[in-house]
Structures are given as C-alpha cells and as structure tokens.
Amino acid sequence: MRFSFDRVADYFAAVAALGAENDPARQRAIAAVLGLVETATEPIPAKPVTGPSPAPALPKSPREESSAVRPPPARSAEISRQPRQPSRLQYTLTRLSSPARTRPDWLEHVPPLPPPPSGGTATPPVPLPLLAPRWSRAILSTAMSRETATNTIDIDAIVRDLARGLPLRAVPRRVMPALSHGVQLLVDRGPGAAPFLADQELLIRQIRAVAGRDRVQLLRFDPSRGFIAGTGPRTRWRDYFSLPAPPPAMTVVLVSDAGTAAVPFESNALPADWRDFVVRLRARGNRVIAFVPYAPSRWPPMLRGILGMLPWDRRTSVQSVRRLLARRGRRRQVPP
Amino acid sequence: MSHEPHGEIGDTSKVYVYTKPEIPLALDIAIATGRPLLVGGPTGCGKSSLARFTATRLGWRFYEKTITSMTQARDLQWEVDHLRRLNDAQDQRLQSDYTHYIKPGVLWWAMNRTTAQEQAEVYGAACKDPNLGADHPRAVVLLDEIDKADPDVPNNLLVPLGSFHFQIDETGAEVALDREHSPLILITTNGERELPAAFLRRCIELYLDPPGRELLLDIAQKHFPGTARDHFDALLTAVETARPPDWTGPALPSPAELIDVIRATKRLQDRSPAAIAKLVVWKQSQSGKVAG
C-alpha cells in the first residue's frame, strides 16, 4: 500500500471528478487503483470522466483480478522480508554420554508444549544487505556506470579549444556516466565465497534492479578450479577466457572474496593465480571492479595495486566508490 | 462508449480490449489527478497500444517518445540545436538570442501548445508539431520503455511531471502548463529495472497481466471481426504445437504476437498457418534469449 498525503489528496480528487461521492463500491475501486487498499472487492463500474472516456470493451463480465495495482517492486530494504527458502542443511546430533537422572515428580503434571507449526523445519535467517540499503542503489550505479558520450554537444569544450586558437576537428559531445554499456557480473562460487551465497543472490537482484535485467550478463565462476565460468550447471563451465569476451565498454563486476579466505582442505586458488586472472581480465580493456566481503586489511597484497576492490560492507559509500575510481583513473570516457 | 472495431484490420490505435476492468478507471483517475499513469507488464501485452487507443478514443492530440539509453530528461522538454548554431557562427549568421536554436520537446507540446508553436516558428521551418493524433486542446503523451533510460532520467522528470512546469536553461524562459488542458501522460515499463521510489510515488500504477486463452481469442475477434473464432483457436493451437518439448517460454503468445500472426496469415495466404506459427515460436525463443 502507498499511503501518503498526496495519495489521499489524489483519492478525494478522483472521487470528486468521477462523481463517486455516493458510490462506496467505486470509492473502494479508486482507493485500490491508488494503492490505498489492498484489493477492489467488487467489479468496478466504469464511468466516463470527461468527454468520451474509455469503457470496458468486453461484452461479458470482466475477469476478476486480485489487485489493480502492481505490487511494489522489491526494494533493497524490503528484500529481507521476502519469503525464506527452507534449509537444505540437515544434521544429526549424537548424544555422547547420558548421565543418569531421576525424573522429578512435578514433571508428570506439566502439559507438553505444542508441536512446532511447520513440522520442525528450520529456516535460516535471511541476511541483511551487506551494502547500506539507503545508499546501495547509488553505490552500485556509480560503480557500474561508464563515462559515455551523449547526443549533446559539449559547448564548453568547443569554447575552450577555440579560445586557444585550435581548429575544431571533431564536434565534442558532452560526457555523462551511463549504464547503457551493460555489466558482466562474475559471481564467485568457489569455497572461499561459500559463506556469502545468500548475500551474493541478494546483490545479483540489486544489480539487476539498478542496471536493468537486459543489461546484466551473469556468469558464475570458480577460482579453485582454474577460474572456470559459465551460466548453467558447473559441469558445463569452461575456462573464463575461452568464453566470448565482453565488449570493451562493458564494466566487469567481480563479486568475490578475491582469495582472501583460504578454506582448509580445499584447493584454493593461489594469490599468483588470482594475480594472473586479474591481469588478463584488465588486459581486455574492461573496467573491473570487485566487491569483497572482507576488511581491506585482509585483502591479498598482491591484488591491491591491480584490482579495484570495494569493501562489500555497510561503511562503503558513494564517496568511497568515487575515490576508488578516481584513484584508478578509470573514469575515462568510453570510445563511441 | 462503443467498441465497434473500425479502421484497418488489427489497427491497435482504434481497437483495444481492456484485459482487466481497472484499466478505464486507472485512466480516469490519472486524468482526474493529473498524475502520470505508469503501465507495467510483459512485452506485447498492450501497454503502448493503450496510449494510442486512449488518444484516439478521447480525440486528443497524441505524442510519442520511445526512450533509449541515450535519452535525457531534457530531451523530452526541449532540445538545443548546437550544431546549427555552430554552422551559423561559421557563416557569420549567428543569432545572439539562443531562442533561435531551441526546439520544443514532446512534453512542451503537450503541456502548452501555444508557446511550443511560437517557439517552433522562431526556430524555423524544420520544427513542426509532432502530433500523431487529432486536433484537440488536450494531449496524451506516451513515454515508452522508461526502463531503457539511465537511472537518473526518471528522477530528472519529477519536476516537469509533478508540477507541469520547467525552465529552459539557455534562455531562462519558463514553460508552464495550460491548466485547463493538462495532458494525460502514460509511461510504460517492462519491469526490467527498479524505478526510483520518488518517481513511483508520483505515478498511478497499473499492471497489465498477460491475457489467458479465452481473452486472447476475444482480442483477436475484436481486431478481426469478420473471422470465425475457431480460426483463431486453430492458430493458437498451431503456435502451441510448433513449440519444442522443452519450451520454457510463455504459455501463450502475447496479444501483439497473436495479432501479428493473424495479420500474416491473412496477407500471406500462400503460406501455411503452421509455417507462420513456427516463425512466431522462433521469434519468442529469440526474445527469451535476449531477456534472459
């Protein structure tokens, strides 16, 4: 529901304009369309407002709909309230020792607790977003956008060149950050990133919401197996560099621990492997930025100079993203 | 209001079937409150057609702007022809007043046709009223596929859409709504991208669900009144049959796709419906790849 003073004002304006002052069913329908109530309970009588206003085309009764109003899209702050998936984790507890105890008399008179309502299936808590919900949209947008020439002519640049007596060889365009070039999202599914599986899914949803689903190319990869990557089952993944390269203007977003967490008994990628991967990635000319769920003090020193890493954390701000981009000099314009 | 189909067969500006009863009410409320109507729904479910049809039914002017990744909010209000100004400077014909280089955008034309017309005359012959509808004081504006715009664009539209007022940066001139003739603005979204909360607050939202089989047949009958319902039913079955066993796309074609396939069968009578249905399925599978 969208309850605000503006919405209430809209409601009264619509009721008056549509002549629904004495028509409770129509009032409720208007409230439903404005999102002030959940659903319209009765079929909506269509009345013209001004002149030849549209009316239903179907001769039969229109279909009953659950709601006229689209449910609001999941905001980052609301994602945590989404239905949770049942846990697949099963465990067995084995009692190691059972000390002999005498059953107290009072226990006979205590009523048992009711059984758990869901059959006892435990559900893990849904993680809160790692980026500050209030700023996540701006953070992601800033991190992923590239400087792009618009259709607007850059007058300042022309004046600057003409004032210096330079000939105008090409008409300069005004440059603005834009997401039009899209994003290749590389999500780490290696053992080191396993604790952040749910956080990754949340971030994927957030990135798709900001950049647009059609502009996000999602690949999952496993650094512990030679940086194989793909979209389907892991058995079909191939060496990342054997896959078609993203266009140079596309930003590559790495969601990974970047080798920070070495998991015991797993074949973790070595720091040198990570360095080689990043060097080859950057050699393609794409802007590469990594969201790393560990404190900067723990990041592999070998990657610090070559990979733009952002702490995937509540303390990350738009300013910190801008500082990183400025430091790495990657706010350069994308060639048209 | 009568919904007798007229015009060219399958003409979506003159025939439209409301797939849910809230549609006319949402239009009425948007007109009454002066709020933009944000129409969501899957591709081909009739979002853009709703705007064209509404303009036709109301007899209002109609302006359409398809949003692209390069569209800026300002382009919808006015554009400055810097290239022309540069040419004039080269030819020693430079006008000192910027007004000569400003072209009104669709929102300007819709909000205040009088001042837009005056500005167009100052600009010159190349600028004409882009009205695609009737000659009427009021207008319907379609801003199609807002998702394609950069995230800042919806935010930059808050003021012109909220207060129907904007100021031209280059000249300082103000463009205000002719209050008696406020436009109806329809904005479409495929839900590809989350729109800013402030933008959503200013819109009336309407979601168009993909119609079921019976409703699709109703739509087909309204668009092609001379054809038996069984013919459309057979076409739908042909589309379903043409799909591979592992089909994961939508269960039914969208209304736009169905109208296309009916129109194709009528115009390409030497081709079998099954062959055309295969083409529809292929098209659907390609769109699925792009979307996915």
Interface residues (C-beta under 8 A of the other chain):
Chain A: R2 S4 D6 D10 A13 A14 A16 A17 L18 A29 I30 A32 V33 L34 G35 A40 P43 I44 A46 K47 P48 V49 T50 G51 P52 S53 P54 A55 P56 A57 L58 P62 R63 E65 A68 V69 R70 P72 P73 A74 R75 R137 S141 S145 T150 N151 T152 I153 I155 I158 L168 V171 M176 A178 L179 S180 R208 A209 V210 A211 G212 R213 D214
Chain B: M1 H3 Y16 V17 Y18 T19 K20 P21 E22 I23 P24 L25 A26 L27 D28 I29 I31 A32 T33 R35 G40 F53 T54 R57 L58 G59 S69 M70 Q72 D75 V80 H82 L83 L86 D147 K148 D150 P151 G191 E192 R193 E194 L195 P196 A197 L200 R201 R202 I204 E205 L206 Y207 D209 G212 L215 D218 K222 V290 A291
